[in-house]
Amino acid sequence: MALRTLGHDAIEVDGGQAALDVLRKRDVDLILLDILMPEMDGFEVLHHLGVDPLLAEIPVLVISGLENDTDSVARAIELGATDFLPKQFEATLFRARVTACIEKKRLRMAELDHLRQVDRLIAAAERMETSTFHPAKLGLNEVAERSDAVGKLGRVFRDMAEHVYERERQLQRNVRTMKGIVLLLATGVASGLGVPLSILLYQDIPLPMGTALWVNLLAGLMCLGVAFARGRLGRLSGPVVGFLLAWAVLHGLTTIIMFEAAGRVTGIMLSIILALQGFTVFLLAAILRIENPTTQRFVGLCIGLAGVLLLLLARDQLDGVDDWVWLMVAATIPVMYGLMDILLDKKNPPDLDPVAAIGVMLLAAAALTLPLAYSLDQVFLLTTDMGRGALLIVVEAVRTVGVFLFYVYLIAVAGAVFGSQSAYVSTVAGIGWSILLLGELLSLVTIAALALIMIGLALVGAKREAEDTEVRFTRRAHRR
């Protein structure tokens, strides 16, 4: 009655256990506690309150008839009671004690809230220094909304985190682009070498199926040997097997067509056709909504395609072959390369070791090629008596391993569309290798067209990471 007279809501219970049950369900500002109670006395209630972190902060005003028992009063205070009043209390003193206890609770809650917000700032700072972070996931918005000094500190810290985040994101983009360019050049140069090697192989061993069988078999064994030495063979699950079989089919067909076309199309012309891969991947990525088909990227790919078309139209000047049937057959190679781009970008299992995966895929491609080679009587034994042909097969196997390793990491770093631009570098490299190894000629038209291809490559750019990506904070060295 006295509490309600003071304007407070009061909950009355008939014992200590009932009080604890209510306190675990309701939020209260003050406990008025008797000491002498049946079953569970006030001292035991104080003990339970003290060991419960959720209840320990509630102030307890002991109101008991033990006012003449100093030891009991001291014990209650020691157990966590905030204050003590005799049952025969003065109304003014009661009001003062209740008001003081509630104010103490309010100040304590404000202090705890203040400490919690400071802890959030400390946790955010520690995460920025020791792990990856995103400003929206640091939990600073609630702190920044406060109107006190902690809120001001939270706003400053949030702004700083956003500034650091943008700086580190830009740094990541630059690093990603540089890695992509290096991998792109490595992939393109190694891939371009495959064109003159295929032609030289056809000159020595005009058995495309058998050559594809040996190249894939040797390359697969090399990869699995490396994976075994590293202890990363891993296990093959159903989805992984399906992914590797799809990859093997595309690669196996590409290898066979490459060796078949090598005997009918010049190295420069075949290198030019491979540049169509970029346009193929862009169309597939745009249709499947894998990457954003921005105007800039579309213009870049169109400029690159214009360079390819210019080279094709000038084929007579480049001593090309007018056999359009084989030119069209060769044009399926960049299409399948494009499908491999999309497959690697979207279906490549993240926990699959690249070296082991490439090894299994190449062996699967060799196994798929074997029936075709046998049916066409193109199976042969690889011996040292074959001279240059055997050496070229080994070199082509090593080149194949290098291209795939570069390519898998390129797709992971820069994305399918940017990875497909290795075809443009392959074109340039293939033309260079063809001039060096095959003695083919390069005209001014080729130089102009390749300049268009390089401009297109620059406009396409690497893929953009997701907007909610996390970054790692790197300290800048202090200047003295």
N, C-alpha and C positions, 0 to 999 in steps of 0.2 A: 504493500500500500504506500509505503514511504517513497519507493522508487517511482511508482506511477504518479504520485503527487508531484515529483520533480520533473515529470514529462518523459520518463523513460519507459520502454517496453520491458516487461519482466517475465521470465519463464520460471515457474516454480516446480521443483521435483522433490520427491520424498526420501531420497537417499543418495549415497555416494555413487553407486553403480549406475543409477538412473541419470545422475548428473553427467558422468563420463559418456554415456550413450548419447545424450542430447548434444554434448559439446562436440562429438565427432560428426554430427549431422548439421549443426547450426553454427552460424558465425556470431559470436557474442563479444562484447567489449569489456565486460567486467563480471567476475564471479564473486558472489557473496556466499561465504562458506561457513557452515557450523562445524564444530569439532566433534561434539558428542553426538554420534549417529549410530543406529544399529547396523550390523553386518560390516559395513565399511566406514570407519570414522574419517574425520577431516584430515588427519595426518596421512592416511593411506591415499586419500584423494590427491593431496598435494604431491605425494610421491609419484603417482601415475601421471599427473600433469607435468611434472618436471622431466620425465623421461620421454615424453612425446613432443617432438619438435614442433608439431602443429599447434599444440596447446600450451607449450611452455611460455609463450609470449603474452598470454592473457593475464592481466593483473587479477590478484585474488585479495579480496577484503574479507578477513576472518571476523565474523561476528559471533561471539561465543560467551557463555556464562563463566568462562575460566579466567576472568580478568584478574583475579587475585593469585592465579597460578603462573608465576613469572616464567618458570621452566617451560610450561606448555606454550606460552606466547613466544618465547625464544625459539622453541623447536619449530613452531609454525613459520616463523620468519626465516629460519635456516632452510626449511623445506621449500621456500620460494614465495611465501605469502608477501604481498606488497604492504599491507597495513593491518591494523587490528582495532576493533571496536567492541566494547562490551554490549550486551544485549540491551541494557538500559542506557541507550545513547541519547544525546541531545540532537534535535533535528538539524540545528545549524552545523554542528560538528559532522553529522552524517552527510549532509549535503556537501560540505567541504571535502570530506574524504572521498566520496563517490566522484565528485568533479575532478579531484586531483588524480585519482586512479584512471579515469577515462582519458584525461588529457595526457597522462603518462603513456597510456596505450597508443593514443594517436601519434605522439611524438616518436614512440618506439617503432610503430609501423612506418612512419615517414622515414626514419633512420634506416630501417631494413630495406625499404624500397630504394632509398638513395644508394645503399650499398649494393643492392642487386643491379642497379643501372651502371654503377661504377664497375662491377664485376663483368657486365656485358662489354663495356669498353675495353677492359683488360683482355677478356677472351677474344674479342675482335682483333685487338692488336697482336696477340699471340698467334692467332690463326694467320694473319697477314704475314707474319715473320716466318712461320714454320710450315705452312701448307698452302695449297691453292685456295682461292677465295673468289667470291662474287659479292659486290657491295650489297645487293638485295638480300643476300643470305647471311649477312653478318649480324642481323638483329639490331641495327642501329636506329631504325625509324622510330621506334617507341621512345628511345632515349632522346632523340632529336626533337620530339614533340613537346618535351617538358619546357617550362618557362623559367626554370631556375638555372643556376650555374652549370649543373650537370647537363641540362638540355643544351646549353650553349656549347659546352665541350663536345657533346654528342653530334651537334650540327657541324662543328668544325671537323671532327674526326670523320664523319660521313662524307663530307665534301672532299677531304683528303683521300679517303679510300676510293671514291669515284675517280678522282684525278689519277691516282696510282693505277687503278684498274685500266683506265683508258690508255695510259702510257704503256703498261705491260701488254695490253692487247695489241697495240700498234707494234710493239717489239716482237710479239709472237707472230703477227702477220708478216713482218719483215723477215724474221727467221724462217717462217714457213715458206715464204716466197723464194728466199735464197736457197733453202734446201731443195725446193721443187725445181728451181732452175738448174742446180748442179745435177740432180737426179735425172732431169729432163735431158740435159746434154749427154750424160753418160749413157742413158737408155738409147737416145737417138743415134749416137756415134756407133754404139755396139750393134744396134738394130740395122743401121744403114750398111754395115759390113756384111750383113747376111745376103744382100742382093748380089754383089759380085762373087761372093763365096758360092752361092747357089748356081750361078752361071758357070763358074770354074768346075764345080762338082758335076754339073750336067755334061760338061765337055769331057771329063774323065770317066764318069760313070752315068751313062744315060738311062738309069733305072730309078726314076723319082720315088716310087713306092719303097723300094729296098733302101734307098738312101735315107728317106724319112724315118724308116724303121730303126736303122742303126743310130742315127743322130739322136732320136728321142730315147732310145734304150741307153746309150752311153751317158747322155745328160742326166737321165733319171737316176742311174746308178751313182753318178758323181754326187748328186744332191743327197740321196739317201745315205751315202757313205759319210758325208759331212754331218748330217743330222744324227747319225748313229754315234759318231765320235763326240758330238756335243751332248749326247744323251737326251735328245728332244724328239724322238720319234712319235711319242704320244699314242693315243688311241683314236680309232676311226669310228665315229658314230654314224647313224643313218643320214642325217642332214649333211654331214661333212662328206660322206661318200657321194651323195647326190651332187653336191657342189663340185667335187673333184672330177666326177664323170662328165658333167656338163662342160667344164673347162677343158678336159682332155679331148672331147669331141671337137670343140671349136679349134683348139690348137692343132689336133691331128689333121683336120681338113685344111687348115691354113698352111701347114708344112707341106702337105702333098701338092697343093695348088702352087705354092711358091716354087717348088722344084720342077713342076711341070711347066710353069710359065717361064722359068729361067732359060729354057732352051728355045723359046720362041720370041721373047721380048728383050730388048736391050736393057742394060743395067740402068741407064739414065731414065728411060721410059718407065721401067718397073719402080724405080725410086719415086718418080713423080706420082704414080698411081697410089702409092702408100700414103701420101699426104691427104687423101680423101678420108682417112680415118677421123680426123678432127671434125669434119662436117657431119660424118655419120654419128659420132658420139654426141655432138651438140643436139642433133635432131632427136635421138633416142632419149637423152637426158631431159630435153624440153617436154617431149611427149609424156614421159613417165614422171615428170615433176621431181626429178632427182636433184637438179640444181636450177638456180634462178636464171632464166633465159633473158638477161638484160639486153637492152639495145646495144650497149657497148660491146658485149660479147658476141652478139649476132653480127654486128658490123665487122668485128675482128675476124670471125670465121668466114664471112663473105669475102673479105679482102684476101684471106689466105686461099679460099677456093678460086678466086679470080686468078691468083698466081698460078694455081694448078692448071686451070683451063687454058691460060695463056701458053703454058708449056706444052699441053696436049695439042693445041692448034698449030704450034710451031714444030710439030714432030718431024717434018721433012728436013727442016734445018738442023735438027738434032740427030739426024741419021736414025730415026725411029723405025719401027716396023708398022706397016699398014695393015697387018692382020688384025682387024677389029674384033674378031671372035676371041682371040687370045687376050686382047686388051680388055674385053668385057669379062673374061674369066678371071684375069688378074685383078679386076676391080672388085671381085668378091672378097679379096684378102682384107682390105681396110674395113669392109663391113663386118667381117668376123672379128677383126681386131677391136672394132667398136663394141661388139657384143661382149667380148672378153673384158673390156673396160668397165662396162656397166655391171657385169657379173662380179668382178673383183671389188668394185666400189660398194655394192649393196649386199652381196651374199657371202663375202669372205668371212669365215668365222674368226672373231677377234682373238681367240685363244689358240688358234692353229699356227704352229711354227711354220714360217714361210718356206724355209729350206726343205723341210719334210714334205710340206704340201706340194711344192713344185716337183720334188722327186717322185711322189706317188702319181701326180698328174701326168708327168712325162712317161712313166712306165705304162700307165693306162693308155696313153696315146699310142705308144709303141704296140701294145697288145691289140688295140683296135685296128692298127695299120697292118698287122701281120696277115690276117686272112686276105685282105685286098692284094698285098704284095705276093702272097703265095698263089692266089688265083690267076694273077697276071704273069707268073713265072719271073718275078723280080727279086726273089729272095737270094741273097748271096752271102758268102762267108767273108768276114773282114780279116784280111791277112796283110802282112808286110809286103807281100809280093805285088800288091796293088799299087805300091809306090805313092805318088802324090795324092791319088784319090783317097787312100786310107788316112793320110795325114790331114787332108782337108775335112774328112768326116770328123776326126777328133777335134780339130780346130772349131768346126761348126758346132759340135756338142758343147765345148767350153763356152763359146759365144752365146749359145742358147741359154745356158745356166746363168751367165752374167746378165743377159737381157731381162730374164724373168725376175731375178733378184732385184735389179734396179727398178723394174716396172712395178712390182708389188709394193715396194716402199714408196715409189712415186705416187701411186694411187692413194696410199694411206696418208701421205703428207699433203698432197695438192688436189686430190679429187679426180674424178673420171674425165671431166671436160679438159682440165689442164693437162692431165696425164696423156690424153689423146693427142695433145700438141707435140708429143715426142715424134709423131709421124712426120711433122714438118721438119724437125731436126733430122729425122731419119732420111728424109728426102735430100736434104743438103749433104748429109754425110754419105748417103748412097751414091749421089752424083760424084762426090769427091773420091770415094773409094773406087767407083767405076772408072774414073779418069786415071787413077793411080794404078789399079790392078788390071784393068781391061783395055786401057789405051783409048777410051772413048773421048769425044771432044765436047767442050762446053762453049756455048755461043753467048752473045750479048743478050739475046732474048731470055736465055736461062737465068742470067744474072739479074735482069730486071724482074723477072717473075719471082725469083727467090727473095728479092727485096720485099715484094708484096707479101709473101708468105711470112716473113719475119715480123712485118708490121702487124699482120693479123695475130700472130702469136703474142705480141706484146699487149694487144687490146683484150685478149681473152682473160689472162690472169688466172691466178689460183683460186680454188674454191674458198668461200667465206665460212669461217667457223660459226657455230650457232650463237645467237645473241646472248644466251645465258651461260656461255662457257666460263670456266673458272681460270684464273691466272695465278702465277706464282710471283710474289714480290721479290725483286732483285735489288739489292742495295747498290747505289752508285758510289764509286770511290770518291772520297773527299779530297778536294784539291788543297794543297798547302800554299 
